[in-house]
Amino acid sequence: MANSRAKVDVTSILSAHDAQRLRQACPDLDDWPRSWHYEPADIDVGQQIVAAFTPFLLHLLDRGLANTTVRRHRDNLWLLGGEIISDMHETPGLRKRPINQVVLAALDEEGGPRIAHGASEDQQRSFDSTCRKLYRFLKPRQ
């Protein structure tokens, strides 16, 4: 069972330059799994989700996007991670699938899942934009 106080450190497998860029863009990335969890077992899954998102975050940084655009996508990825953890509690067997398949299954060419807790149309549109970009990024890798 995962320690609920454990933090993921995906930056330990990155170059020093990429780790620094990622920490600047996402200073709380290590805390995402804890922010998403409902139960201790979710921490490990959350760490896997962060690891799945990391190449996409670096891709966004490589594109030279404005800081506000990167922050918007970062915040939408955080939201997506929470939605995926929530879905795992509602869908039996989802937790047994490889995390890359779970992330990709949550996305499609139209965007991502409906945001729980009554998001505005603008919030959903922004979220779907990020999800479409992530889908296009991940799809060729499958």
N, CA, C and O atoms as CSV, one atom per row, in Angstrom:
chain,resi,resn,atom,element,x,y,z
A,1,MET,N,N,0.852,-1.176,0.000
A,1,MET,CA,C,0.000,0.000,0.000
A,1,MET,C,C,0.894,1.233,0.000
A,1,MET,O,O,1.915,1.264,0.687
A,2,ALA,N,N,0.518,2.225,-0.753
A,2,ALA,CA,C,1.300,3.453,-0.860
A,2,ALA,C,C,1.159,4.280,0.407
A,2,ALA,O,O,0.097,4.311,1.028
A,3,ASN,N,N,2.230,4.942,0.779
A,3,ASN,CA,C,2.227,5.847,1.904
A,3,ASN,C,C,1.531,7.129,1.487
A,3,ASN,O,O,1.940,7.753,0.508
A,4,SER,N,N,0.494,7.538,2.198
A,4,SER,CA,C,-0.260,8.719,1.804
A,4,SER,C,C,0.558,9.999,1.966
A,4,SER,O,O,0.156,11.050,1.466
A,5,ARG,N,N,1.679,9.930,2.645
A,5,ARG,CA,C,2.546,11.091,2.781
A,5,ARG,C,C,3.647,11.108,1.729
A,5,ARG,O,O,4.379,12.092,1.624
A,6,ALA,N,N,3.778,10.047,0.954
A,6,ALA,CA,C,4.826,9.975,-0.063
A,6,ALA,C,C,4.548,10.982,-1.162
A,6,ALA,O,O,3.397,11.281,-1.480
A,7,LYS,N,N,5.616,11.493,-1.730
A,7,LYS,CA,C,5.501,12.412,-2.858
A,7,LYS,C,C,6.184,11.782,-4.048
A,7,LYS,O,O,7.198,11.098,-3.912
A,8,VAL,N,N,5.621,12.017,-5.209
A,8,VAL,CA,C,6.231,11.546,-6.427
A,8,VAL,C,C,7.314,12.543,-6.810
A,8,VAL,O,O,7.144,13.750,-6.634
A,9,ASP,N,N,8.417,12.044,-7.329
A,9,ASP,CA,C,9.472,12.924,-7.807
A,9,ASP,C,C,9.834,12.494,-9.215
A,9,ASP,O,O,10.867,11.863,-9.442
A,10,VAL,N,N,8.965,12.845,-10.164
A,10,VAL,CA,C,9.217,12.476,-11.552
A,10,VAL,C,C,10.421,13.209,-12.089
A,10,VAL,O,O,11.015,12.782,-13.080
A,11,THR,N,N,10.796,14.311,-11.451
A,11,THR,CA,C,11.932,15.083,-11.936
A,11,THR,C,C,13.246,14.346,-11.726
A,11,THR,O,O,14.256,14.706,-12.332
A,12,SER,N,N,13.253,13.321,-10.878
A,12,SER,CA,C,14.495,12.587,-10.641
A,12,SER,C,C,14.929,11.779,-11.866
A,12,SER,O,O,16.091,11.381,-11.952
A,13,ILE,N,N,14.027,11.529,-12.808
A,13,ILE,CA,C,14.381,10.770,-14.005
A,13,ILE,C,C,14.593,11.679,-15.219
A,13,ILE,O,O,14.830,11.197,-16.327
A,14,LEU,N,N,14.508,12.990,-15.006
A,14,LEU,CA,C,14.671,13.955,-16.078
A,14,LEU,C,C,16.056,14.580,-16.022
A,14,LEU,O,O,16.747,14.494,-15.008
A,15,SER,N,N,16.452,15.207,-17.116
A,15,SER,CA,C,17.694,15.968,-17.084
A,15,SER,C,C,17.517,17.114,-16.095
A,15,SER,O,O,16.392,17.506,-15.787
A,16,ALA,N,N,18.617,17.644,-15.605
A,16,ALA,CA,C,18.544,18.738,-14.639
A,16,ALA,C,C,17.820,19.944,-15.244
A,16,ALA,O,O,17.055,20.618,-14.555
A,17,HIS,N,N,18.056,20.212,-16.506
A,17,HIS,CA,C,17.419,21.337,-17.183
A,17,HIS,C,C,15.899,21.133,-17.269
A,17,HIS,O,O,15.130,22.040,-16.950
A,18,ASP,N,N,15.471,19.939,-17.700
A,18,ASP,CA,C,14.034,19.655,-17.797
A,18,ASP,C,C,13.374,19.662,-16.422
A,18,ASP,O,O,12.254,20.152,-16.273
A,19,ALA,N,N,14.057,19.124,-15.425
A,19,ALA,CA,C,13.507,19.105,-14.064
A,19,ALA,C,C,13.290,20.530,-13.561
A,19,ALA,O,O,12.271,20.817,-12.933
A,20,GLN,N,N,14.241,21.422,-13.832
A,20,GLN,CA,C,14.115,22.803,-13.396
A,20,GLN,C,C,12.955,23.499,-14.111
A,20,GLN,O,O,12.170,24.207,-13.481
A,21,ARG,N,N,12.849,23.300,-15.403
A,21,ARG,CA,C,11.755,23.912,-16.168
A,21,ARG,C,C,10.403,23.414,-15.667
A,21,ARG,O,O,9.458,24.190,-15.522
A,22,LEU,N,N,10.322,22.114,-15.405
A,22,LEU,CA,C,9.070,21.525,-14.938
A,22,LEU,C,C,8.702,22.067,-13.553
A,22,LEU,O,O,7.537,22.372,-13.295
A,23,ARG,N,N,9.678,22.184,-12.674
A,23,ARG,CA,C,9.416,22.715,-11.325
A,23,ARG,C,C,8.989,24.182,-11.375
A,23,ARG,O,O,8.169,24.618,-10.567
A,24,GLN,N,N,9.538,24.939,-12.314
A,24,GLN,CA,C,9.132,26.338,-12.447
A,24,GLN,C,C,7.690,26.443,-12.955
A,24,GLN,O,O,6.910,27.266,-12.475
A,25,ALA,N,N,7.356,25.613,-13.915
A,25,ALA,CA,C,6.008,25.660,-14.499
A,25,ALA,C,C,4.962,25.014,-13.594
A,25,ALA,O,O,3.807,25.439,-13.574
A,26,CYS,N,N,5.365,23.993,-12.850
A,26,CYS,CA,C,4.430,23.219,-12.013
A,26,CYS,C,C,5.043,23.000,-10.629
A,26,CYS,O,O,5.421,21.876,-10.297
A,27,PRO,N,N,5.147,24.053,-9.822
A,27,PRO,CA,C,5.825,23.895,-8.534
A,27,PRO,C,C,5.153,22.903,-7.588
A,27,PRO,O,O,5.806,22.378,-6.686
A,28,ASP,N,N,3.875,22.639,-7.776
A,28,ASP,CA,C,3.157,21.721,-6.890
A,28,ASP,C,C,2.929,20.342,-7.517
A,28,ASP,O,O,2.118,19.564,-7.016
A,29,LEU,N,N,3.623,20.042,-8.588
A,29,LEU,CA,C,3.414,18.773,-9.301
A,29,LEU,C,C,3.565,17.562,-8.385
A,29,LEU,O,O,2.815,16.593,-8.501
A,30,ASP,N,N,4.530,17.617,-7.481
A,30,ASP,CA,C,4.744,16.492,-6.554
A,30,ASP,C,C,3.546,16.264,-5.626
A,30,ASP,O,O,3.364,15.166,-5.100
A,31,ASP,N,N,2.744,17.292,-5.431
A,31,ASP,CA,C,1.601,17.196,-4.515
A,31,ASP,C,C,0.305,16.770,-5.193
A,31,ASP,O,O,-0.684,16.492,-4.514
A,32,TRP,N,N,0.299,16.714,-6.526
A,32,TRP,CA,C,-0.935,16.368,-7.235
A,32,TRP,C,C,-1.540,15.046,-6.774
A,32,TRP,O,O,-2.742,14.996,-6.516
A,33,PRO,N,N,-0.753,13.967,-6.658
A,33,PRO,CA,C,-1.383,12.694,-6.252
A,33,PRO,C,C,-2.112,12.781,-4.909
A,33,PRO,O,O,-3.182,12.194,-4.749
A,34,ARG,N,N,-1.546,13.502,-3.954
A,34,ARG,CA,C,-2.217,13.661,-2.656
A,34,ARG,C,C,-3.486,14.502,-2.782
A,34,ARG,O,O,-4.475,14.254,-2.093
A,35,SER,N,N,-3.449,15.493,-3.662
A,35,SER,CA,C,-4.626,16.349,-3.798
A,35,SER,C,C,-5.790,15.604,-4.452
A,35,SER,O,O,-6.949,15.969,-4.255
A,36,TRP,N,N,-5.488,14.572,-5.221
A,36,TRP,CA,C,-6.526,13.814,-5.912
A,36,TRP,C,C,-7.084,12.655,-5.091
A,36,TRP,O,O,-8.197,12.205,-5.363
A,37,HIS,N,N,-6.361,12.165,-4.111
A,37,HIS,CA,C,-6.692,10.865,-3.514
A,37,HIS,C,C,-7.941,10.894,-2.637
A,37,HIS,O,O,-8.246,11.871,-1.953
A,38,TYR,N,N,-8.640,9.767,-2.698
A,38,TYR,CA,C,-9.781,9.495,-1.825
A,38,TYR,C,C,-9.360,8.514,-0.735
A,38,TYR,O,O,-9.838,8.561,0.398
A,39,GLU,N,N,-8.453,7.631,-1.121
A,39,GLU,CA,C,-7.946,6.614,-0.203
A,39,GLU,C,C,-6.453,6.431,-0.495
A,39,GLU,O,O,-5.980,6.826,-1.560
A,40,PRO,N,N,-5.718,5.844,0.429
A,40,PRO,CA,C,-4.267,5.723,0.255
A,40,PRO,C,C,-3.832,5.053,-1.056
A,40,PRO,O,O,-2.798,5.425,-1.612
A,41,ALA,N,N,-4.581,4.096,-1.552
A,41,ALA,CA,C,-4.211,3.405,-2.790
A,41,ALA,C,C,-4.201,4.348,-3.994
A,41,ALA,O,O,-3.555,4.064,-5.003
A,42,ASP,N,N,-4.912,5.460,-3.886
A,42,ASP,CA,C,-4.962,6.422,-4.995
A,42,ASP,C,C,-3.647,7.169,-5.184
A,42,ASP,O,O,-3.383,7.692,-6.267
A,43,ILE,N,N,-2.819,7.224,-4.142
A,43,ILE,CA,C,-1.554,7.965,-4.234
A,43,ILE,C,C,-0.663,7.353,-5.311
A,43,ILE,O,O,-0.104,8.078,-6.134
A,44,ASP,N,N,-0.525,6.035,-5.313
A,44,ASP,CA,C,0.307,5.366,-6.309
A,44,ASP,C,C,-0.234,5.599,-7.717
A,44,ASP,O,O,0.532,5.874,-8.640
A,45,VAL,N,N,-1.535,5.490,-7.880
A,45,VAL,CA,C,-2.159,5.741,-9.181
A,45,VAL,C,C,-1.927,7.191,-9.595
A,45,VAL,O,O,-1.631,7.466,-10.758
A,46,GLY,N,N,-2.058,8.104,-8.663
A,46,GLY,CA,C,-1.816,9.511,-8.942
A,46,GLY,C,C,-0.382,9.765,-9.395
A,46,GLY,O,O,-0.141,10.578,-10.287
A,47,GLN,N,N,0.561,9.069,-8.778
A,47,GLN,CA,C,1.956,9.202,-9.190
A,47,GLN,C,C,2.140,8.717,-10.627
A,47,GLN,O,O,2.900,9.308,-11.394
A,48,GLN,N,N,1.447,7.650,-10.984
A,48,GLN,CA,C,1.522,7.144,-12.345
A,48,GLN,C,C,0.895,8.135,-13.335
A,48,GLN,O,O,1.385,8.294,-14.454
A,49,ILE,N,N,-0.174,8.789,-12.924
A,49,ILE,CA,C,-0.812,9.785,-13.777
A,49,ILE,C,C,0.143,10.959,-14.006
A,49,ILE,O,O,0.284,11.438,-15.131
A,50,VAL,N,N,0.790,11.414,-12.950
A,50,VAL,CA,C,1.763,12.503,-13.083
A,50,VAL,C,C,2.878,12.090,-14.040
A,50,VAL,O,O,3.299,12.881,-14.884
A,51,ALA,N,N,3.352,10.867,-13.909
A,51,ALA,CA,C,4.403,10.386,-14.817
A,51,ALA,C,C,3.908,10.352,-16.261
A,51,ALA,O,O,4.678,10.622,-17.183
A,52,ALA,N,N,2.632,10.025,-16.467
A,52,ALA,CA,C,2.060,10.005,-17.817
A,52,ALA,C,C,1.900,11.421,-18.377
A,52,ALA,O,O,2.026,11.627,-19.584
A,53,PHE,N,N,1.625,12.394,-17.508
A,53,PHE,CA,C,1.450,13.782,-17.944
A,53,PHE,C,C,2.774,14.500,-18.196
A,53,PHE,O,O,2.816,15.451,-18.975
A,54,THR,N,N,3.849,14.061,-17.552
A,54,THR,CA,C,5.119,14.783,-17.595
A,54,THR,C,C,5.654,15.013,-19.010
A,54,THR,O,O,6.054,16.138,-19.310
A,55,PRO,N,N,5.685,14.008,-19.900
A,55,PRO,CA,C,6.179,14.287,-21.261
A,55,PRO,C,C,5.353,15.355,-21.974
A,55,PRO,O,O,5.900,16.156,-22.733
A,56,PHE,N,N,4.047,15.372,-21.738
A,56,PHE,CA,C,3.186,16.377,-22.356
A,56,PHE,C,C,3.477,17.759,-21.786
A,56,PHE,O,O,3.519,18.738,-22.532
A,57,LEU,N,N,3.677,17.853,-20.485
A,57,LEU,CA,C,4.026,19.138,-19.882
A,57,LEU,C,C,5.328,19.672,-20.470
A,57,LEU,O,O,5.431,20.858,-20.783
A,58,LEU,N,N,6.312,18.803,-20.617
A,58,LEU,CA,C,7.581,19.220,-21.221
A,58,LEU,C,C,7.385,19.633,-22.672
A,58,LEU,O,O,8.009,20.588,-23.135
A,59,HIS,N,N,6.529,18.928,-23.388
A,59,HIS,CA,C,6.205,19.282,-24.769
A,59,HIS,C,C,5.618,20.693,-24.832
A,59,HIS,O,O,5.980,21.481,-25.707
A,60,LEU,N,N,4.717,21.007,-23.908
A,60,LEU,CA,C,4.133,22.345,-23.872
A,60,LEU,C,C,5.209,23.402,-23.620
A,60,LEU,O,O,5.202,24.465,-24.240
A,61,LEU,N,N,6.130,23.101,-22.707
A,61,LEU,CA,C,7.207,24.038,-22.414
A,61,LEU,C,C,8.131,24.209,-23.619
A,61,LEU,O,O,8.617,25.310,-23.878
A,62,ASP,N,N,8.371,23.129,-24.351
A,62,ASP,CA,C,9.231,23.184,-25.542
A,62,ASP,C,C,8.634,24.049,-26.641
A,62,ASP,O,O,9.363,24.593,-27.470
A,63,ARG,N,N,7.337,24.178,-26.653
A,63,ARG,CA,C,6.664,24.933,-27.715
A,63,ARG,C,C,6.771,26.439,-27.517
A,63,ARG,O,O,6.374,27.202,-28.398
A,64,GLY,N,N,7.294,26.880,-26.388
A,64,GLY,CA,C,7.472,28.306,-26.154
A,64,GLY,C,C,6.164,29.067,-25.971
A,64,GLY,O,O,6.066,30.238,-26.337
A,65,LEU,N,N,5.175,28.413,-25.414
A,65,LEU,CA,C,3.878,29.048,-25.187
A,65,LEU,C,C,3.986,30.128,-24.104
A,65,LEU,O,O,4.902,30.112,-23.281
A,66,ALA,N,N,3.065,31.032,-24.123
A,66,ALA,CA,C,3.006,32.065,-23.079
A,66,ALA,C,C,2.795,31.400,-21.719
A,66,ALA,O,O,2.176,30.341,-21.616
A,67,ASN,N,N,3.319,32.039,-20.693
A,67,ASN,CA,C,3.192,31.482,-19.337
A,67,ASN,C,C,1.737,31.255,-18.945
A,67,ASN,O,O,1.418,30.265,-18.288
A,68,THR,N,N,0.851,32.173,-19.348
A,68,THR,CA,C,-0.564,32.008,-18.995
A,68,THR,C,C,-1.161,30.787,-19.692
A,68,THR,O,O,-2.009,30.102,-19.120
A,69,THR,N,N,-0.733,30.514,-20.903
A,69,THR,CA,C,-1.227,29.344,-21.636
A,69,THR,C,C,-0.727,28.063,-20.980
A,69,THR,O,O,-1.487,27.108,-20.821
A,70,VAL,N,N,0.528,28.041,-20.605
A,70,VAL,CA,C,1.085,26.866,-19.922
A,70,VAL,C,C,0.356,26.648,-18.599
A,70,VAL,O,O,0.022,25.514,-18.257
A,71,ARG,N,N,0.111,27.711,-17.864
A,71,ARG,CA,C,-0.606,27.582,-16.579
A,71,ARG,C,C,-2.019,27.043,-16.790
A,71,ARG,O,O,-2.491,26.209,-16.017
A,72,ARG,N,N,-2.686,27.518,-17.830
A,72,ARG,CA,C,-4.049,27.036,-18.114
A,72,ARG,C,C,-4.031,25.535,-18.395
A,72,ARG,O,O,-4.842,24.788,-17.847
A,73,HIS,N,N,-3.104,25.095,-19.251
A,73,HIS,CA,C,-3.009,23.665,-19.550
A,73,HIS,C,C,-2.605,22.878,-18.302
A,73,HIS,O,O,-3.136,21.795,-18.053
A,74,ARG,N,N,-1.678,23.411,-17.524
A,74,ARG,CA,C,-1.259,22.752,-16.279
A,74,ARG,C,C,-2.460,22.567,-15.359
A,74,ARG,O,O,-2.676,21.477,-14.830
A,75,ASP,N,N,-3.236,23.616,-15.169
A,75,ASP,CA,C,-4.399,23.536,-14.278
A,75,ASP,C,C,-5.436,22.546,-14.810
A,75,ASP,O,O,-6.071,21.831,-14.035
A,76,ASN,N,N,-5.603,22.509,-16.114
A,76,ASN,CA,C,-6.543,21.551,-16.709
A,76,ASN,C,C,-6.048,20.117,-16.557
A,76,ASN,O,O,-6.855,19.205,-16.376
A,77,LEU,N,N,-4.739,19.903,-16.627
A,77,LEU,CA,C,-4.192,18.558,-16.405
A,77,LEU,C,C,-4.419,18.132,-14.959
A,77,LEU,O,O,-4.741,16.975,-14.691
A,78,TRP,N,N,-4.252,19.065,-14.033
A,78,TRP,CA,C,-4.530,18.736,-12.639
A,78,TRP,C,C,-5.988,18.299,-12.488
A,78,TRP,O,O,-6.291,17.321,-11.805
A,79,LEU,N,N,-6.871,19.034,-13.132
A,79,LEU,CA,C,-8.298,18.705,-13.090
A,79,LEU,C,C,-8.560,17.330,-13.714
A,79,LEU,O,O,-9.341,16.544,-13.178
A,80,LEU,N,N,-7.915,17.044,-14.834
A,80,LEU,CA,C,-8.077,15.743,-15.493
A,80,LEU,C,C,-7.619,14.614,-14.585
A,80,LEU,O,O,-8.289,13.585,-14.495
A,81,GLY,N,N,-6.502,14.786,-13.920
A,81,GLY,CA,C,-6.026,13.749,-12.999
A,81,GLY,C,C,-7.051,13.433,-11.921
A,81,GLY,O,O,-7.275,12.269,-11.589
A,82,GLY,N,N,-7.671,14.471,-11.379
A,82,GLY,CA,C,-8.709,14.262,-10.370
A,82,GLY,C,C,-9.922,13.545,-10.930
A,82,GLY,O,O,-10.518,12.702,-10.259
A,83,GLU,N,N,-10.285,13.879,-12.159
A,83,GLU,CA,C,-11.426,13.211,-12.806
A,83,GLU,C,C,-11.105,11.729,-13.042
A,83,GLU,O,O,-11.975,10.874,-12.884
A,84,ILE,N,N,-9.865,11.428,-13.418
A,84,ILE,CA,C,-9.471,10.034,-13.663
A,84,ILE,C,C,-9.523,9.236,-12.363
A,84,ILE,O,O,-10.024,8.111,-12.343
A,85,ILE,N,N,-9.010,9.810,-11.287
A,85,ILE,CA,C,-9.064,9.116,-9.987
A,85,ILE,C,C,-10.519,8.885,-9.591
A,85,ILE,O,O,-10.869,7.804,-9.115
A,86,SER,N,N,-11.353,9.876,-9.780
A,86,SER,CA,C,-12.773,9.734,-9.462
A,86,SER,C,C,-13.409,8.621,-10.291
A,86,SER,O,O,-14.169,7.809,-9.763
A,87,ASP,N,N,-13.098,8.582,-11.591
A,87,ASP,CA,C,-13.628,7.529,-12.471
A,87,ASP,C,C,-13.196,6.145,-12.008
A,87,ASP,O,O,-13.951,5.181,-12.140
A,88,MET,N,N,-11.999,6.042,-11.471
A,88,MET,CA,C,-11.514,4.735,-11.007
A,88,MET,C,C,-12.348,4.209,-9.849
A,88,MET,O,O,-12.464,2.999,-9.657
A,89,HIS,N,N,-12.918,5.107,-9.092
A,89,HIS,CA,C,-13.772,4.684,-7.982
A,89,HIS,C,C,-15.168,4.306,-8.459
A,89,HIS,O,O,-15.887,3.576,-7.777
A,90,GLU,N,N,-15.547,4.800,-9.623
A,90,GLU,CA,C,-16.879,4.528,-10.158
A,90,GLU,C,C,-16.903,3.372,-11.158
A,90,GLU,O,O,-17.966,2.817,-11.438
A,91,THR,N,N,-15.739,3.009,-11.695
A,91,THR,CA,C,-15.678,1.987,-12.743
A,91,THR,C,C,-14.833,0.807,-12.275
A,91,THR,O,O,-13.606,0.897,-12.241
A,92,PRO,N,N,-15.480,-0.295,-11.918
A,92,PRO,CA,C,-14.729,-1.470,-11.482
A,92,PRO,C,C,-13.772,-1.957,-12.581
A,92,PRO,O,O,-14.126,-1.975,-13.760
A,93,GLY,N,N,-12.586,-2.341,-12.187
A,93,GLY,CA,C,-11.617,-2.894,-13.124
A,93,GLY,C,C,-10.729,-1.861,-13.795
A,93,GLY,O,O,-9.699,-2.216,-14.368
A,94,LEU,N,N,-11.106,-0.596,-13.737
A,94,LEU,CA,C,-10.311,0.448,-14.391
A,94,LEU,C,C,-8.923,0.559,-13.767
A,94,LEU,O,O,-7.946,0.847,-14.458
A,95,ARG,N,N,-8.844,0.332,-12.474
A,95,ARG,CA,C,-7.580,0.429,-11.746
A,95,ARG,C,C,-6.570,-0.635,-12.198
A,95,ARG,O,O,-5.364,-0.467,-12.015
A,96,LYS,N,N,-7.066,-1.726,-12.785
A,96,LYS,CA,C,-6.186,-2.819,-13.207
A,96,LYS,C,C,-5.556,-2.576,-14.578
A,96,LYS,O,O,-4.629,-3.286,-14.968
A,97,ARG,N,N,-6.048,-1.585,-15.304
A,97,ARG,CA,C,-5.520,-1.291,-16.642
A,97,ARG,C,C,-4.261,-0.441,-16.542
A,97,ARG,O,O,-4.106,0.311,-15.580
A,98,PRO,N,N,-3.354,-0.544,-17.521
A,98,PRO,CA,C,-2.172,0.333,-17.519
A,98,PRO,C,C,-2.604,1.801,-17.555
A,98,PRO,O,O,-3.554,2.154,-18.255
A,99,ILE,N,N,-1.918,2.640,-16.815
A,99,ILE,CA,C,-2.351,4.026,-16.653
A,99,ILE,C,C,-2.378,4.784,-17.977
A,99,ILE,O,O,-3.242,5.639,-18.169
A,100,ASN,N,N,-1.468,4.498,-18.884
A,100,ASN,CA,C,-1.490,5.182,-20.180
A,100,ASN,C,C,-2.782,4.878,-20.936
A,100,ASN,O,O,-3.320,5.753,-21.614
A,101,GLN,N,N,-3.278,3.665,-20.827
A,101,GLN,CA,C,-4.554,3.306,-21.451
A,101,GLN,C,C,-5.715,4.023,-20.767
A,101,GLN,O,O,-6.657,4.462,-21.426
A,102,VAL,N,N,-5.644,4.137,-19.459
A,102,VAL,CA,C,-6.704,4.804,-18.701
A,102,VAL,C,C,-6.770,6.283,-19.078
A,102,VAL,O,O,-7.850,6.830,-19.302
A,103,VAL,N,N,-5.601,6.922,-19.144
A,103,VAL,CA,C,-5.566,8.342,-19.511
A,103,VAL,C,C,-6.109,8.527,-20.920
A,103,VAL,O,O,-6.953,9.392,-21.154
A,104,LEU,N,N,-5.629,7.721,-21.856
A,104,LEU,CA,C,-6.080,7.856,-23.246
A,104,LEU,C,C,-7.577,7.578,-23.383
A,104,LEU,O,O,-8.261,8.226,-24.176
A,105,ALA,N,N,-8.084,6.618,-22.612
A,105,ALA,CA,C,-9.511,6.287,-22.673
A,105,ALA,C,C,-10.393,7.426,-22.156
A,105,ALA,O,O,-11.567,7.517,-22.516
A,106,ALA,N,N,-9.834,8.287,-21.318
A,106,ALA,CA,C,-10.597,9.418,-20.785
A,106,ALA,C,C,-10.707,10.555,-21.803
A,106,ALA,O,O,-11.470,11.501,-21.605
A,107,LEU,N,N,-9.943,10.456,-22.888
A,107,LEU,CA,C,-9.850,11.519,-23.883
A,107,LEU,C,C,-10.367,11.059,-25.229
A,107,LEU,O,O,-10.494,9.860,-25.478
A,108,ASP,N,N,-10.665,12.006,-26.093
A,108,ASP,CA,C,-10.935,11.708,-27.499
A,108,ASP,C,C,-10.743,12.982,-28.300
A,108,ASP,O,O,-10.294,13.995,-27.765
A,109,GLU,N,N,-11.076,12.934,-29.567
A,109,GLU,CA,C,-10.870,14.087,-30.445
A,109,GLU,C,C,-11.738,15.286,-30.057
A,109,GLU,O,O,-11.467,16.413,-30.471
A,110,GLU,N,N,-12.760,15.044,-29.278
A,110,GLU,CA,C,-13.659,16.116,-28.846
A,110,GLU,C,C,-13.201,16.775,-27.547
A,110,GLU,O,O,-13.599,17.904,-27.257
A,111,GLY,N,N,-12.384,16.097,-26.774
A,111,GLY,CA,C,-11.916,16.655,-25.507
A,111,GLY,C,C,-11.828,15.599,-24.433
A,111,GLY,O,O,-11.373,14.481,-24.672
A,112,GLY,N,N,-12.267,15.966,-23.249
A,112,GLY,CA,C,-12.168,15.061,-22.111
A,112,GLY,C,C,-13.527,14.809,-21.485
A,112,GLY,O,O,-14.561,15.130,-22.070
A,113,PRO,N,N,-13.516,14.237,-20.301
A,113,PRO,CA,C,-14.784,13.956,-19.608
A,113,PRO,C,C,-15.454,15.256,-19.172
A,113,PRO,O,O,-14.820,16.310,-19.123
A,114,ARG,N,N,-16.741,15.163,-18.857
A,114,ARG,CA,C,-17.431,16.326,-18.294
A,114,ARG,C,C,-16.831,16.595,-16.921
A,114,ARG,O,O,-16.616,15.676,-16.131
A,115,ILE,N,N,-16.571,17.837,-16.656
A,115,ILE,CA,C,-16.018,18.209,-15.354
A,115,ILE,C,C,-17.122,18.066,-14.309
A,115,ILE,O,O,-18.221,18.599,-14.466
A,116,ALA,N,N,-16.812,17.347,-13.257
A,116,ALA,CA,C,-17.764,17.177,-12.156
A,116,ALA,C,C,-17.924,18.505,-11.419
A,116,ALA,O,O,-17.089,19.400,-11.550
A,117,HIS,N,N,-18.954,18.620,-10.677
A,117,HIS,CA,C,-19.192,19.769,-9.802
A,117,HIS,C,C,-19.504,21.046,-10.572
A,117,HIS,O,O,-19.079,22.128,-10.166
A,118,GLY,N,N,-20.229,20.940,-11.660
A,118,GLY,CA,C,-20.811,22.085,-12.343
A,118,GLY,C,C,-19.881,23.170,-12.835
A,118,GLY,O,O,-20.002,24.322,-12.419
A,119,ALA,N,N,-18.970,22.831,-13.699
A,119,ALA,CA,C,-18.086,23.827,-14.292
A,119,ALA,C,C,-18.859,24.677,-15.300
A,119,ALA,O,O,-19.863,24.234,-15.857
A,120,SER,N,N,-18.389,25.874,-15.522
A,120,SER,CA,C,-19.014,26.738,-16.513
A,120,SER,C,C,-18.677,26.230,-17.917
A,120,SER,O,O,-17.796,25.389,-18.093
A,121,GLU,N,N,-19.387,26.752,-18.898
A,121,GLU,CA,C,-19.103,26.369,-20.290
A,121,GLU,C,C,-17.689,26.764,-20.679
A,121,GLU,O,O,-17.009,26.016,-21.382
A,122,ASP,N,N,-17.237,27.930,-20.230
A,122,ASP,CA,C,-15.874,28.373,-20.544
A,122,ASP,C,C,-14.834,27.445,-19.918
A,122,ASP,O,O,-13.836,27.110,-20.557
A,123,GLN,N,N,-15.064,27.029,-18.675
A,123,GLN,CA,C,-14.141,26.100,-18.019
A,123,GLN,C,C,-14.100,24.769,-18.763
A,123,GLN,O,O,-13.024,24.209,-18.975
A,124,GLN,N,N,-15.258,24.264,-19.157
A,124,GLN,CA,C,-15.308,22.996,-19.877
A,124,GLN,C,C,-14.624,23.127,-21.231
A,124,GLN,O,O,-13.914,22.217,-21.657
A,125,ARG,N,N,-14.829,24.238,-21.902
A,125,ARG,CA,C,-14.215,24.461,-23.213
A,125,ARG,C,C,-12.684,24.499,-23.092
A,125,ARG,O,O,-11.983,23.916,-23.919
A,126,SER,N,N,-12.177,25.172,-22.082
A,126,SER,CA,C,-10.736,25.241,-21.839
A,126,SER,C,C,-10.186,23.849,-21.515
A,126,SER,O,O,-9.151,23.438,-22.039
A,127,PHE,N,N,-10.893,23.143,-20.652
A,127,PHE,CA,C,-10.508,21.781,-20.269
A,127,PHE,C,C,-10.480,20.874,-21.498
A,127,PHE,O,O,-9.532,20.111,-21.684
A,128,ASP,N,N,-11.508,20.954,-22.330
A,128,ASP,CA,C,-11.564,20.123,-23.537
A,128,ASP,C,C,-10.424,20.451,-24.495
A,128,ASP,O,O,-9.893,19.558,-25.156
A,129,SER,N,N,-10.049,21.707,-24.573
A,129,SER,CA,C,-8.935,22.101,-25.427
A,129,SER,C,C,-7.649,21.416,-24.982
A,129,SER,O,O,-6.910,20.881,-25.808
A,130,THR,N,N,-7.384,21.432,-23.691
A,130,THR,CA,C,-6.200,20.750,-23.156
A,130,THR,C,C,-6.285,19.255,-23.409
A,130,THR,O,O,-5.299,18.632,-23.803
A,131,CYS,N,N,-7.447,18.682,-23.188
A,131,CYS,CA,C,-7.626,17.239,-23.377
A,131,CYS,C,C,-7.423,16.839,-24.842
A,131,CYS,O,O,-6.842,15.790,-25.119
A,132,ARG,N,N,-7.891,17.657,-25.769
A,132,ARG,CA,C,-7.663,17.367,-27.191
A,132,ARG,C,C,-6.176,17.388,-27.512
A,132,ARG,O,O,-5.679,16.521,-28.232
A,133,LYS,N,N,-5.467,18.374,-26.982
A,133,LYS,CA,C,-4.023,18.466,-27.215
A,133,LYS,C,C,-3.307,17.246,-26.629
A,133,LYS,O,O,-2.422,16.671,-27.263
A,134,LEU,N,N,-3.696,16.865,-25.429
A,134,LEU,CA,C,-3.088,15.690,-24.799
A,134,LEU,C,C,-3.415,14.441,-25.600
A,134,LEU,O,O,-2.548,13.587,-25.785
A,135,TYR,N,N,-4.644,14.317,-26.079
A,135,TYR,CA,C,-5.048,13.160,-26.886
A,135,TYR,C,C,-4.186,13.060,-28.145
A,135,TYR,O,O,-3.676,11.988,-28.471
A,136,ARG,N,N,-4.026,14.181,-28.850
A,136,ARG,CA,C,-3.205,14.178,-30.065
A,136,ARG,C,C,-1.747,13.862,-29.751
A,136,ARG,O,O,-1.063,13.233,-30.558
A,137,PHE,N,N,-1.274,14.288,-28.600
A,137,PHE,CA,C,0.097,14.007,-28.177
A,137,PHE,C,C,0.280,12.528,-27.867
A,137,PHE,O,O,1.281,11.930,-28.263
A,138,LEU,N,N,-0.686,11.928,-27.155
A,138,LEU,CA,C,-0.571,10.537,-26.725
A,138,LEU,C,C,-0.930,9.537,-27.822
A,138,LEU,O,O,-0.349,8.454,-27.880
A,139,LYS,N,N,-1.867,9.880,-28.681
A,139,LYS,CA,C,-2.388,8.928,-29.674
A,139,LYS,C,C,-1.306,8.292,-30.540
A,139,LYS,O,O,-1.335,7.074,-30.714
A,140,PRO,N,N,-0.346,9.048,-31.097
A,140,PRO,CA,C,0.676,8.408,-31.936
A,140,PRO,C,C,1.558,7.431,-31.158
A,140,PRO,O,O,2.179,6.550,-31.753
A,141,ARG,N,N,1.616,7.580,-29.839
A,141,ARG,CA,C,2.457,6.717,-29.013
A,141,ARG,C,C,1.825,5.360,-28.763
A,141,ARG,O,O,2.502,4.428,-28.328
A,142,GLN,N,N,0.528,5.241,-29.036
A,142,GLN,CA,C,-0.176,3.973,-28.760
A,142,GLN,C,C,0.026,2.963,-29.869
A,142,GLN,O,O,-0.496,1.850,-29.793
